[in-house]
Amino acid sequence: MGVAHNIVKKTSKPIIACISGTAAMCGEITTLPLVTELPNISLGCCGSGKWGKIMPNEVVMGIPAKGEYREYEFFKC
C-alpha cells in the first residue's frame, strides 16, 4: 500500500490495474510493466501461491525499470 501511495503522490497519476486472474506473476506484473512502462497490480493466480509464495491475502505489484517509475524514492515507505 505504501509503495502504491508513493507512486501516486509523486507522479499525480493513479495506478490503473489490469487484472485477469491468469498468468499473474508472468503477465500482469512482469510483462505488462515492461511493455507499457506503467506499474500494475495483481491479485495472483493459481500458480502464484505455489511457485511465487504469494499468500491468498496478498497482492503483488510490478514496477517498470524504465521511465518515470524507476525512481528509488517510491520504495521508501
NUZA-703254 format. One record per residue: chain; x, y, z of N, C-alpha, C in turn. Coordinates in Angstrom, 3 decimals. Layout:
NUZA-703254
  cadena       n_x       n_y       n_z      ca_x      ca_y      ca_z       c_x       c_y       c_z
       A         X         Y         Z         X         Y         Z         X         Y         Z
...
This chain:
NUZA-703254
  cadena       n_x       n_y       n_z      ca_x      ca_y      ca_z       c_x       c_y       c_z
       A     0.822    -1.186     0.000     0.000     0.000     0.000     0.869     1.253     0.000
       A     1.925     1.257     0.787     2.799     2.420     0.863     3.482     2.731    -0.450
       A     3.938     1.704    -1.172     4.595     1.911    -2.456     3.606     2.497    -3.456
       A     2.402     1.940    -3.516     1.374     2.451    -4.429     1.049     3.907    -4.101
       A     0.905     4.217    -2.825     0.618     5.593    -2.414     1.751     6.534    -2.821
       A     2.984     6.112    -2.634     4.128     6.943    -3.009     4.182     7.196    -4.514
       A     3.845     6.195    -5.309     3.834     6.363    -6.763     2.790     7.397    -7.166
       A     1.588     7.270    -6.630     0.507     8.202    -6.962     0.855     9.613    -6.488
       A     1.402     9.719    -5.300     1.774    11.022    -4.735     2.852    11.704    -5.577
       A     3.841    10.944    -6.018     4.972    11.500    -6.761     4.608    11.841    -8.209
       A     3.813    10.999    -8.867     3.508    11.186   -10.283     2.184    11.903   -10.529
       A     1.339    11.988    -9.524    -0.022    12.551    -9.665    -0.865    11.764   -10.661
       A    -0.521    10.494   -10.846    -1.269     9.615   -11.752    -1.747     8.394   -10.977
       A    -3.007     7.993   -11.144    -3.475     6.788   -10.457    -2.874     5.534   -11.092
       A    -2.798     4.479   -10.307    -2.381     3.185   -10.847    -3.635     2.486   -11.337
       A    -3.689     2.230   -12.610    -4.830     1.541   -13.203    -4.399     0.106   -13.444
       A    -4.998    -0.815   -12.709    -4.580    -2.215   -12.765    -5.296    -2.981   -13.874
       A    -4.562    -3.866   -14.497    -5.099    -4.794   -15.485    -4.996    -6.183   -14.855
       A    -6.129    -6.709   -14.418    -6.149    -7.978   -13.684    -6.982    -8.992   -14.453
       A    -6.375   -10.134   -14.766    -7.101   -11.181   -15.481    -7.290   -12.434   -14.633
       A    -6.442   -12.603   -13.623    -6.531   -13.799   -12.793    -5.777   -14.980   -13.359
       A    -5.192   -14.804   -14.529    -4.363   -15.853   -15.126    -2.994   -15.263   -15.428
       A    -1.982   -16.031   -15.287    -0.602   -15.598   -15.553    -0.250   -14.331   -14.785
       A    -0.632   -14.273   -13.528    -0.448   -13.062   -12.723     1.014   -12.684   -12.569
       A     1.836   -13.615   -12.138     3.251   -13.315   -11.926     3.975   -13.138   -13.266
       A     3.580   -13.889   -14.262     4.255   -13.832   -15.561     3.812   -12.642   -16.395
       A     2.517   -12.469   -16.521     1.995   -11.431   -17.408     1.642   -10.134   -16.738
       A     0.874   -10.207   -15.666     0.334    -8.995   -15.059     1.368    -8.134   -14.353
       A     2.362    -8.736   -13.719     3.342    -7.904   -13.005     4.751    -7.965   -13.597
       A     4.929    -8.729   -14.670     6.227    -8.760   -15.331     6.125    -8.187   -16.742
       A     5.351    -8.819   -17.592     5.264    -8.411   -18.987     4.589    -7.060   -19.171
       A     3.440    -6.850   -18.549     2.730    -5.579   -18.727     3.567    -4.366   -18.321
       A     4.204    -4.363   -17.153     5.042    -3.209   -16.824     6.214    -3.008   -17.799
       A     6.779    -4.086   -18.319     7.867    -3.952   -19.282     7.391    -3.348   -20.594
       A     6.244    -3.780   -21.067     5.720    -3.322   -22.352     5.121    -1.917   -22.255
       A     4.325    -1.671   -21.224     3.611    -0.394   -21.110     4.403     0.682   -20.377
       A     5.450     0.287   -19.655     6.228     1.177   -18.790     5.347     1.828   -17.719
       A     4.322     1.102   -17.280     3.422     1.530   -16.205     3.376     0.450   -15.129
       A     3.224     0.817   -13.863     3.095    -0.200   -12.819     1.771    -0.940   -12.946
       A     1.728    -2.152   -12.441     0.494    -2.936   -12.442     0.395    -3.731   -11.146
       A    -0.816    -3.977   -10.737    -1.101    -4.724    -9.513    -1.841    -5.996    -9.897
       A    -1.569    -7.081    -9.195    -2.232    -8.347    -9.474    -2.680    -9.016    -8.179
       A    -3.784    -9.711    -8.265    -4.296   -10.488    -7.135    -3.708   -11.888    -7.103
       A    -2.974   -12.241    -8.143    -2.376   -13.564    -8.206    -3.211   -14.531    -9.020
       A    -2.691   -15.726    -9.193    -3.384   -16.796    -9.901    -3.086   -18.106    -9.175
       A    -3.515   -19.213    -9.733    -3.320   -20.499    -9.053    -1.847   -20.847    -8.890
       A    -0.987   -20.391    -9.769     0.442   -20.674    -9.658     1.192   -19.711    -8.751
       A     0.602   -18.564    -8.456     1.288   -17.558    -7.631     1.581   -18.059    -6.228
       A     0.643   -18.746    -5.648     0.842   -19.266    -4.300     1.850   -20.392    -4.257
       A     1.724   -21.296    -5.204     2.599   -22.468    -5.226     4.028   -22.106    -5.621
       A     4.198   -21.354    -6.686     5.526   -21.075    -7.210     6.085   -19.726    -6.768
       A     5.228   -18.750    -6.519     5.692   -17.424    -6.144     5.610   -17.135    -4.663
       A     5.078   -18.099    -3.897     4.937   -17.953    -2.437     4.082   -16.743    -2.047
       A     3.097   -16.400    -2.887     2.170   -15.311    -2.599     1.007   -15.885    -1.803
       A     0.724   -15.283    -0.656    -0.362   -15.738     0.212    -1.709   -15.256    -0.336
       A    -2.815   -15.956    -0.021    -4.135   -15.566    -0.534    -4.559   -14.142    -0.155
       A    -4.046   -13.614     0.932    -4.429   -12.270     1.365    -3.446   -11.189     0.895
       A    -2.572   -11.498    -0.061    -1.580   -10.548    -0.548    -1.850   -10.164    -1.998
       A    -1.380    -9.002    -2.370    -1.374    -8.577    -3.767     0.081    -8.340    -4.152
       A     0.362    -8.379    -5.435     1.715    -8.152    -5.919     1.705    -6.977    -6.887
       A     2.847    -6.302    -6.972     2.950    -5.141    -7.843     4.196    -5.242    -8.692
       A     4.045    -4.961    -9.981     5.168    -4.883   -10.900     5.438    -3.432   -11.229
       A     6.684    -2.998   -11.065     7.069    -1.621   -11.344     8.130    -1.652   -12.440
       A     7.918    -0.921   -13.535     8.882    -0.965   -14.635    10.227    -0.367   -14.254
       A    11.272    -0.882   -14.855    12.625    -0.404   -14.581    12.946     0.848   -15.389
       A    12.155     1.136   -16.427    12.393     2.316   -17.258    11.305     3.357   -17.009
       A    11.556     4.563   -17.465    10.565     5.626   -17.376    10.530     6.296   -16.022
       A     9.475     7.035   -15.772     9.383     7.840   -14.559     9.176     7.026   -13.285
       A     8.843     5.770   -13.394     8.564     4.946   -12.219     9.794     4.243   -11.660
       A    10.944     4.452   -12.235    12.147     3.724   -11.813    12.827     4.338   -10.602
       A    12.336     5.462   -10.114    12.989     6.155    -9.016    12.911     5.371    -7.707
       A    13.996     5.370    -6.975    14.113     4.605    -5.750    13.214     5.134    -4.641
       A    12.862     6.413    -4.654    12.081     7.005    -3.567    10.730     6.319    -3.354
       A    10.194     5.683    -4.380     8.897     5.015    -4.248     8.922     3.935    -3.182
       A    10.089     3.342    -2.970    10.191     2.211    -2.068    10.432     2.605    -0.623
       A    10.610     3.879    -0.359    10.797     4.368     0.998     9.442     4.666     1.602
       A     8.871     3.701     2.276     7.527     3.857     2.847     7.598     4.244     4.315
